[in-house]
Amino acid sequence: METQASVLTNLVTPWEYKAKKEQNPNPKQPNHVPKNFIWSDGDIGQEKDKLDAPVIDLSGFTTRDESATRKAAELIKEACSNHGFFQVVNHGVDPSLLDEAYKLAGHFFRRPTSEKSCALKIGGAMWGLALAHADRFTSNLPWKETLSFPYHANDSDNMVQNYFTSTMGNEFEKTGIVYQKYCEEMHKLSMVIMELLAISLGVEQDFFTNFYEDAKSIMRMNYYPPCDEPNLVLGTGPHCDPTSLTVLYQDDVGGLEVFVQDKWQSIEPRADALVINIGDTLMAMTNGKYKSCLHRAVVNDNTERVSMAFFLCPREDKVVRPPGPLSEPRMYPDFSWSDVIHFTQNHYRADTNTLQCFTKWKLDNCPSNVVV
């Protein structure tokens, strides 16, 4: 089994190549970017517009204002039927908590690699520090670091806080406390959004909240260093989230792009908003009514970017299937979140076709689990 030391020794980390630019006689030959970080022109080189992602004010819904609730549900339905992205304001999450979590993320990632190595992912683990995902892949590497850890709703053991102290030491107790609270607030907000999604779909208002009340979710912090040649790399490659719902906090740098109407469109940062998007699991749960959309993250040549993503996921053993009013005709077979984890961790790198390929894999391996 590979040790942490050997992974660090063999790993090519991108930010080591943030060197002084030199005259390059051949613009197609990069000066400083290792080839395993270089993406094809088809993945990178396209003109960009700004996505008109609706901004939904949640204050009216949380105070049970019927008119405001109808308006919010209509906006969500329009967005999720087309591309699955929208933003929420007046979401109830304390801005000071968002700010503190953001600052702690930046502080963690700016530490020397030697100080972060205790959190390094080893042997296919889902949790921990990933340096460009070079522990799993050898090409099309993302220009980023990530720190991922679990959050289980209704867990009284403060698992996030314990993750930080048990993995990184008591020095990180405060960080663990902040992210414990952050995840609790993200789950609470996710339940509000799930209730609105149910209203917008015309199903029982508590259908999704009941299903996800004991969620086993994923928290991930992302760090995108500057790159001398950002036109060659991607912070995160084109993909659809295999999870259910993503709640994203992004700083003011920008870099999130969504593929809509056959072109990449950016979602401009807004200080008072959180970005929400539908994942593949929820797309299947709505029987394709709501879309999980292709998106990516780009980097720039002078400014680092930090974002924080909370991925709502069901408990692993729960059966994912659409509610009765949405179930005819079925587009996807029944499956569990543990099936998706197994597929994406062992058989498939999440990309543009994850749900379609997962559906085929599920049917091939469980032929009795047919789409009806």
WOZI-V668852 format. One record per residue. RES is the residue in one letter. PSI is psi in degrees with one decimal (* if undefined). NEAR is the number of other ideal C-beta (glycine too) atoms within 10 Angstrom. D_CENTER is the distance of its C-alpha to the mean C-alpha in whole Angstrom. Layout:
BEGIN
res=RES psi=PSI near=NEAR d_center=D_CENTER
res=RES psi=PSI near=NEAR d_center=D_CENTER
END
This chain:
BEGIN
res=M psi=137.9 near=5 d_center=29
res=E psi=139.1 near=11 d_center=27
res=T psi=164.5 near=11 d_center=28
res=Q psi=-40.1 near=15 d_center=25
res=A psi=-41.1 near=10 d_center=28
res=S psi=-35.3 near=11 d_center=28
res=V psi=-45.9 near=17 d_center=25
res=L psi=-37.0 near=15 d_center=25
res=T psi=-40.0 near=9 d_center=28
res=N psi=-13.0 near=10 d_center=27
res=L psi=134.8 near=14 d_center=24
res=V psi=109.7 near=14 d_center=24
res=T psi=134.4 near=17 d_center=21
res=P psi=-33.7 near=26 d_center=21
res=W psi=-11.5 near=18 d_center=22
res=E psi=-15.4 near=12 d_center=25
res=Y psi=14.4 near=18 d_center=26
res=K psi=70.7 near=12 d_center=26
res=A psi=172.2 near=9 d_center=30
res=K psi=133.8 near=7 d_center=32
res=K psi=143.8 near=10 d_center=32
res=E psi=160.3 near=8 d_center=35
res=Q psi=128.1 near=5 d_center=37
res=N psi=112.2 near=12 d_center=36
res=P psi=-21.2 near=5 d_center=38
res=N psi=102.6 near=7 d_center=36
res=P psi=-16.7 near=9 d_center=33
res=K psi=-11.8 near=7 d_center=31
res=Q psi=112.5 near=8 d_center=32
res=P psi=150.2 near=19 d_center=29
res=N psi=-43.8 near=16 d_center=31
res=H psi=-8.7 near=18 d_center=28
res=V psi=120.0 near=19 d_center=25
res=P psi=147.1 near=15 d_center=25
res=K psi=-25.9 near=10 d_center=25
res=N psi=-4.3 near=14 d_center=22
res=F psi=-3.3 near=24 d_center=20
res=I psi=128.3 near=17 d_center=22
res=W psi=161.1 near=20 d_center=20
res=S psi=159.0 near=8 d_center=23
res=D psi=-32.9 near=10 d_center=24
res=G psi=-30.4 near=8 d_center=22
res=D psi=-27.1 near=15 d_center=19
res=I psi=-52.4 near=18 d_center=20
res=G psi=85.0 near=11 d_center=23
res=Q psi=149.3 near=12 d_center=23
res=E psi=152.8 near=7 d_center=24
res=K psi=141.4 near=11 d_center=21
res=D psi=176.6 near=12 d_center=22
res=K psi=131.6 near=10 d_center=20
res=L psi=132.4 near=23 d_center=18
res=D psi=71.1 near=12 d_center=20
res=A psi=121.1 near=24 d_center=17
res=P psi=144.3 near=15 d_center=19
res=V psi=117.8 near=13 d_center=19
res=I psi=123.1 near=25 d_center=20
res=D psi=115.6 near=15 d_center=22
res=L psi=-6.6 near=20 d_center=22
res=S psi=-38.2 near=13 d_center=25
res=G psi=-39.7 near=17 d_center=27
res=F psi=-43.7 near=23 d_center=25
res=T psi=-21.6 near=17 d_center=25
res=T psi=8.1 near=10 d_center=29
res=R psi=36.3 near=8 d_center=29
res=D psi=116.5 near=13 d_center=31
res=E psi=-42.0 near=9 d_center=31
res=S psi=-44.8 near=8 d_center=32
res=A psi=-35.7 near=17 d_center=28
res=T psi=-43.8 near=19 d_center=27
res=R psi=-43.7 near=14 d_center=28
res=K psi=-44.0 near=15 d_center=27
res=A psi=-41.9 near=25 d_center=23
res=A psi=-38.8 near=20 d_center=23
res=E psi=-42.7 near=14 d_center=25
res=L psi=-41.6 near=17 d_center=22
res=I psi=-43.3 near=23 d_center=19
res=K psi=-43.4 near=18 d_center=21
res=E psi=-45.9 near=13 d_center=22
res=A psi=-46.1 near=25 d_center=18
res=C psi=-24.1 near=25 d_center=17
res=S psi=-21.7 near=14 d_center=20
res=N psi=-52.5 near=13 d_center=19
res=H psi=-8.8 near=24 d_center=15
res=G psi=9.8 near=26 d_center=13
res=F psi=136.0 near=25 d_center=12
res=F psi=171.2 near=23 d_center=14
res=Q psi=152.9 near=21 d_center=15
res=V psi=139.5 near=25 d_center=16
res=V psi=166.6 near=14 d_center=19
res=N psi=48.4 near=15 d_center=22
res=H psi=-7.1 near=23 d_center=19
res=G psi=-4.6 near=12 d_center=21
res=V psi=127.7 near=19 d_center=19
res=D psi=122.8 near=11 d_center=21
res=P psi=-32.0 near=9 d_center=21
res=S psi=-31.8 near=8 d_center=22
res=L psi=-44.3 near=15 d_center=20
res=L psi=-44.5 near=18 d_center=17
res=D psi=-42.1 near=11 d_center=19
res=E psi=-42.6 near=17 d_center=20
res=A psi=-40.7 near=23 d_center=16
res=Y psi=-45.6 near=18 d_center=16
res=K psi=-39.5 near=12 d_center=19
res=L psi=-36.3 near=20 d_center=19
res=A psi=-48.4 near=23 d_center=16
res=G psi=-40.9 near=14 d_center=18
res=H psi=-40.9 near=11 d_center=21
res=F psi=-49.5 near=21 d_center=19
res=F psi=-25.4 near=21 d_center=18
res=R psi=-6.4 near=13 d_center=21
res=R psi=153.1 near=10 d_center=23
res=P psi=148.5 near=7 d_center=25
res=T psi=-36.8 near=15 d_center=23
res=S psi=-30.4 near=8 d_center=26
res=E psi=-19.5 near=12 d_center=25
res=K psi=-7.5 near=19 d_center=22
res=S psi=-22.2 near=15 d_center=23
res=C psi=-22.0 near=13 d_center=23
res=A psi=5.2 near=20 d_center=20
res=L psi=137.2 near=21 d_center=19
res=K psi=134.8 near=20 d_center=18
res=I psi=138.2 near=14 d_center=21
res=G psi=38.6 near=9 d_center=22
res=G psi=12.6 near=9 d_center=18
res=A psi=148.3 near=12 d_center=17
res=M psi=-24.0 near=13 d_center=14
res=W psi=143.7 near=16 d_center=14
res=G psi=-169.0 near=20 d_center=15
res=L psi=129.6 near=25 d_center=15
res=A psi=124.4 near=22 d_center=14
res=L psi=93.9 near=22 d_center=16
res=A psi=16.6 near=22 d_center=15
res=H psi=25.8 near=18 d_center=15
res=A psi=-9.3 near=18 d_center=18
res=D psi=-15.8 near=19 d_center=19
res=R psi=-31.4 near=12 d_center=18
res=F psi=161.2 near=13 d_center=18
res=T psi=-6.8 near=8 d_center=21
res=S psi=164.8 near=9 d_center=20
res=N psi=45.8 near=18 d_center=18
res=L psi=142.3 near=24 d_center=16
res=P psi=145.4 near=25 d_center=14
res=W psi=73.1 near=27 d_center=15
res=K psi=165.8 near=24 d_center=13
res=E psi=150.1 near=22 d_center=13
res=T psi=150.7 near=21 d_center=11
res=L psi=119.2 near=25 d_center=12
res=S psi=142.3 near=19 d_center=10
res=F psi=158.8 near=21 d_center=13
res=P psi=155.4 near=16 d_center=13
res=Y psi=124.9 near=24 d_center=14
res=H psi=121.2 near=16 d_center=17
res=A psi=149.6 near=18 d_center=18
res=N psi=18.3 near=8 d_center=22
res=D psi=121.6 near=13 d_center=22
res=S psi=4.8 near=6 d_center=25
res=D psi=7.5 near=8 d_center=25
res=N psi=54.8 near=14 d_center=22
res=M psi=-31.2 near=16 d_center=20
res=V psi=-47.8 near=23 d_center=18
res=Q psi=-43.4 near=20 d_center=21
res=N psi=-33.1 near=13 d_center=23
res=Y psi=-46.3 near=21 d_center=20
res=F psi=-44.1 near=25 d_center=20
res=T psi=-37.8 near=17 d_center=24
res=S psi=-30.1 near=12 d_center=25
res=T psi=-39.2 near=17 d_center=22
res=M psi=-8.7 near=20 d_center=23
res=G psi=167.8 near=10 d_center=26
res=N psi=-18.5 near=10 d_center=28
res=E psi=-25.9 near=10 d_center=27
res=F psi=17.2 near=20 d_center=24
res=E psi=-45.7 near=14 d_center=25
res=K psi=-42.7 near=14 d_center=24
res=T psi=-43.5 near=20 d_center=21
res=G psi=-39.8 near=23 d_center=20
res=I psi=-43.5 near=15 d_center=22
res=V psi=-45.5 near=19 d_center=20
res=Y psi=-24.7 near=27 d_center=16
res=Q psi=-49.0 near=19 d_center=18
res=K psi=-40.8 near=18 d_center=19
res=Y psi=-47.3 near=25 d_center=15
res=C psi=-38.6 near=23 d_center=14
res=E psi=-42.5 near=16 d_center=17
res=E psi=-36.9 near=19 d_center=17
res=M psi=-39.5 near=26 d_center=13
res=H psi=-43.0 near=21 d_center=14
res=K psi=-44.3 near=13 d_center=17
res=L psi=-39.4 near=21 d_center=16
res=S psi=-37.5 near=24 d_center=14
res=M psi=-36.0 near=20 d_center=17
res=V psi=-45.9 near=16 d_center=19
res=I psi=-38.3 near=24 d_center=16
res=M psi=-36.9 near=24 d_center=17
res=E psi=-42.2 near=19 d_center=21
res=L psi=-37.6 near=23 d_center=21
res=L psi=-42.0 near=25 d_center=19
res=A psi=-43.8 near=21 d_center=22
res=I psi=-43.7 near=19 d_center=24
res=S psi=-26.5 near=23 d_center=23
res=L psi=-9.7 near=24 d_center=23
res=G psi=26.3 near=13 d_center=27
res=V psi=176.0 near=17 d_center=26
res=E psi=132.7 near=14 d_center=27
res=Q psi=-28.3 near=14 d_center=25
res=D psi=10.9 near=13 d_center=24
res=F psi=-52.1 near=20 d_center=23
res=F psi=-37.9 near=27 d_center=20
res=T psi=-37.5 near=17 d_center=20
res=N psi=-39.4 near=13 d_center=23
res=F psi=-36.0 near=20 d_center=20
res=Y psi=7.0 near=24 d_center=17
res=E psi=-28.9 near=15 d_center=20
res=D psi=38.4 near=13 d_center=20
res=A psi=150.4 near=24 d_center=16
res=K psi=92.0 near=19 d_center=15
res=S psi=176.9 near=23 d_center=11
res=I psi=132.7 near=21 d_center=9
res=M psi=133.2 near=24 d_center=8
res=R psi=128.7 near=17 d_center=7
res=M psi=137.9 near=23 d_center=9
res=N psi=137.2 near=24 d_center=9
res=Y psi=119.8 near=21 d_center=13
res=Y psi=102.4 near=30 d_center=14
res=P psi=160.3 near=20 d_center=18
res=P psi=156.8 near=17 d_center=20
res=C psi=133.3 near=25 d_center=22
res=D psi=-31.3 near=18 d_center=25
res=E psi=71.8 near=18 d_center=25
res=P psi=-16.9 near=19 d_center=21
res=N psi=-2.7 near=15 d_center=23
res=L psi=-16.2 near=20 d_center=22
res=V psi=169.2 near=27 d_center=19
res=L psi=140.5 near=25 d_center=15
res=G psi=-43.3 near=24 d_center=13
res=T psi=131.2 near=23 d_center=10
res=G psi=166.1 near=22 d_center=12
res=P psi=128.8 near=20 d_center=12
res=H psi=164.0 near=19 d_center=10
res=C psi=140.0 near=24 d_center=9
res=D psi=127.4 near=23 d_center=6
res=P psi=-8.7 near=22 d_center=9
res=T psi=-164.6 near=25 d_center=8
res=S psi=-54.4 near=28 d_center=10
res=L psi=137.3 near=27 d_center=9
res=T psi=130.9 near=24 d_center=6
res=V psi=114.4 near=24 d_center=8
res=L psi=130.4 near=21 d_center=7
res=Y psi=123.9 near=22 d_center=10
res=Q psi=146.2 near=23 d_center=11
res=D psi=-168.4 near=18 d_center=15
res=D psi=7.1 near=10 d_center=18
res=V psi=-40.4 near=16 d_center=17
res=G psi=159.0 near=16 d_center=15
res=G psi=-14.1 near=23 d_center=14
res=L psi=128.2 near=24 d_center=11
res=E psi=142.6 near=25 d_center=13
res=V psi=140.3 near=20 d_center=13
res=F psi=102.9 near=18 d_center=16
res=V psi=136.5 near=20 d_center=18
res=Q psi=43.4 near=9 d_center=22
res=D psi=27.6 near=6 d_center=22
res=K psi=155.0 near=13 d_center=21
res=W psi=132.3 near=20 d_center=18
res=Q psi=136.0 near=21 d_center=17
res=S psi=148.8 near=16 d_center=16
res=I psi=107.2 near=23 d_center=15
res=E psi=136.8 near=14 d_center=17
res=P psi=141.5 near=18 d_center=16
res=R psi=123.5 near=14 d_center=18
res=A psi=-33.2 near=9 d_center=19
res=D psi=8.6 near=12 d_center=19
res=A psi=152.0 near=21 d_center=16
res=L psi=142.6 near=23 d_center=13
res=V psi=132.7 near=22 d_center=11
res=I psi=138.5 near=24 d_center=10
res=N psi=151.4 near=28 d_center=9
res=I psi=139.9 near=27 d_center=10
res=G psi=172.3 near=24 d_center=9
res=D psi=-40.1 near=24 d_center=12
res=T psi=-41.1 near=25 d_center=13
res=L psi=-32.7 near=26 d_center=14
res=M psi=-44.4 near=24 d_center=15
res=A psi=-36.4 near=25 d_center=17
res=M psi=-23.4 near=26 d_center=18
res=T psi=8.2 near=24 d_center=19
res=N psi=35.8 near=19 d_center=21
res=G psi=-0.4 near=15 d_center=20
res=K psi=-40.9 near=16 d_center=21
res=Y psi=143.9 near=24 d_center=17
res=K psi=140.4 near=21 d_center=15
res=S psi=115.3 near=27 d_center=12
res=C psi=147.2 near=21 d_center=12
res=L psi=132.3 near=18 d_center=12
res=H psi=168.8 near=27 d_center=10
res=R psi=173.4 near=20 d_center=10
res=A psi=132.0 near=22 d_center=11
res=V psi=161.7 near=22 d_center=14
res=V psi=173.0 near=24 d_center=16
res=N psi=179.3 near=15 d_center=20
res=D psi=5.0 near=12 d_center=23
res=N psi=-13.2 near=9 d_center=24
res=T psi=131.3 near=14 d_center=21
res=E psi=156.5 near=16 d_center=18
res=R psi=137.8 near=24 d_center=15
res=V psi=134.4 near=21 d_center=13
res=S psi=161.5 near=25 d_center=10
res=M psi=124.0 near=23 d_center=8
res=A psi=128.2 near=22 d_center=5
res=F psi=119.8 near=23 d_center=7
res=F psi=109.2 near=23 d_center=6
res=L psi=128.7 near=27 d_center=9
res=C psi=147.0 near=22 d_center=11
res=P psi=165.0 near=25 d_center=15
res=R psi=142.6 near=17 d_center=18
res=E psi=-32.0 near=13 d_center=18
res=D psi=-4.4 near=9 d_center=21
res=K psi=141.5 near=16 d_center=21
res=V psi=122.6 near=11 d_center=22
res=V psi=115.4 near=19 d_center=20
res=R psi=152.7 near=17 d_center=22
res=P psi=154.3 near=21 d_center=23
res=P psi=158.0 near=17 d_center=25
res=G psi=-49.4 near=10 d_center=29
res=P psi=-17.6 near=12 d_center=29
res=L psi=5.0 near=19 d_center=26
res=S psi=-3.6 near=12 d_center=27
res=E psi=131.7 near=9 d_center=29
res=P psi=150.5 near=7 d_center=29
res=R psi=133.5 near=16 d_center=27
res=M psi=-23.6 near=16 d_center=24
res=Y psi=149.5 near=23 d_center=22
res=P psi=164.4 near=20 d_center=24
res=D psi=144.0 near=17 d_center=23
res=F psi=170.2 near=21 d_center=21
res=S psi=162.3 near=17 d_center=19
res=W psi=-30.8 near=21 d_center=16
res=S psi=-32.9 near=14 d_center=18
res=D psi=-44.1 near=20 d_center=19
res=V psi=-43.2 near=27 d_center=15
res=I psi=-47.4 near=15 d_center=14
res=H psi=-43.3 near=16 d_center=18
res=F psi=-47.8 near=19 d_center=17
res=T psi=-21.5 near=18 d_center=14
res=Q psi=-23.1 near=13 d_center=15
res=N psi=-22.8 near=8 d_center=19
res=H psi=-19.2 near=11 d_center=19
res=Y psi=136.0 near=16 d_center=17
res=R psi=121.3 near=13 d_center=14
res=A psi=128.7 near=21 d_center=11
res=D psi=-145.1 near=13 d_center=12
res=T psi=-18.4 near=14 d_center=14
res=N psi=26.1 near=14 d_center=16
res=T psi=-48.8 near=21 d_center=14
res=L psi=-42.1 near=21 d_center=15
res=Q psi=-44.4 near=12 d_center=19
res=C psi=-36.9 near=16 d_center=19
res=F psi=-42.4 near=25 d_center=18
res=T psi=-45.2 near=18 d_center=21
res=K psi=-45.2 near=12 d_center=23
res=W psi=-43.4 near=16 d_center=23
res=K psi=-44.5 near=20 d_center=23
res=L psi=-36.8 near=16 d_center=26
res=D psi=-35.0 near=8 d_center=28
res=N psi=-19.5 near=12 d_center=27
res=C psi=71.8 near=13 d_center=28
res=P psi=-21.7 near=8 d_center=31
res=S psi=-16.8 near=6 d_center=32
res=N psi=70.2 near=13 d_center=29
res=V psi=157.1 near=10 d_center=29
res=V psi=125.6 near=12 d_center=28
res=V psi=* near=9 d_center=31
END
